[in-house]
Amino acid sequence: MANTVNHAQQWNPELVEIMRQNTLCAPFITTNVRWLDAKTFHFTSMQTSGFKNHSRNGGWNRGEFTQTDHPYTVTHDRDIEFLVDKADVDESNATASIQNIAQVFTQNQSGPEKDALFFSKVAAAAKALEGYHTETDASTITKANVYGHLKKCMAAGKLRRYKGKGGLIMYITSAIMDALEQSTEFTRTINVTQIADGGEGIETRITDIDGVPVMEVIDDEVFYDAFNFEPANGGFEPHAGAHKINVLIASPLTTKVVPKISSIYFFNPGAHTQGDGYLYQERELSDVFTFPNGKDGKVDSVFVDTDTAASVLADIDTAAVE
């Protein structure tokens, strides 16, 4: 069709940057991915055997190494289109209008959805592991016990090895941050700061415990362990029966948010048959992956503590059935 241009290559870096500045999962976003096809990349892991006692009678102990290729496919495949009537857009400013639509959509929809996908995927990975997930009644976390609770969360499994490398980030609810701020056991400063380095980043309360950054999740709508990404009006919502997350811990060394904006199209009036205006279309592929460690090929770098109560949606669904 005439006047059809794929703007993905032109706009991709700027849209990704906007996403990085407006998501809590910004430290985990990577664009350093070598794509094998439209939505698949490979991760290679290697393991080696260890030392054996040396014999002075000669000879060496032959070790073994195993190299495994892991294909990862991005499966969160989303799209949207907007029709802007010609009367609302000056033709000479059409390109700026594309940018404005993309920016607002990314900030208000795509960015928060990245957080929701990130938190739910990491929570699912942690819940699949023994010793890396707990359930706590959120109302029982108070200023008197919050510090000990968070320290206990950080001590789960093998998280200490990542803490020693400065490779852990903890996310907590606003209520837990409030309790931490009032705790007499906690003496660190809690600051309101930006997550992203440089630019206009999202502001939230941040502190640290034993060198581990602790970030407040103000928008609790993205802080659940499961989401429905197919609601009637689009976007996302907590899945029926989902649990709110109290505490989530992950390492940017092993957990990656992989965005792939595959296509952005802009059609001038007359270049399509959907109305007398400018048509904007975007399709975005993204996903979240937690990779195994390099020691024994196991996942040991994520943790989640969820509230014991299920989401309100579950109660509504149950009432409807009854």
URCORJO-V507569 format. One record per helix or strand of 2 or more residues. SS is the DSSP state (H for helix, E for strand). FROM is the first residue (numbers start at 0). TO is the last residue. If there is no record, write none. Layout:
SS FROM TO
SS FROM TO
//
This chain:
E 3 5
H 7 20
H 23 27
E 28 29
E 39 47
E 64 72
E 75 84
H 85 87
H 90 126
E 132 135
H 137 139
H 145 153
H 158 163
E 168 172
H 173 181
E 190 193
E 202 208
E 211 216
H 219 221
E 226 227
E 236 237
E 242 249
E 254 266
E 276 289
E 302 309
H 311 320
//
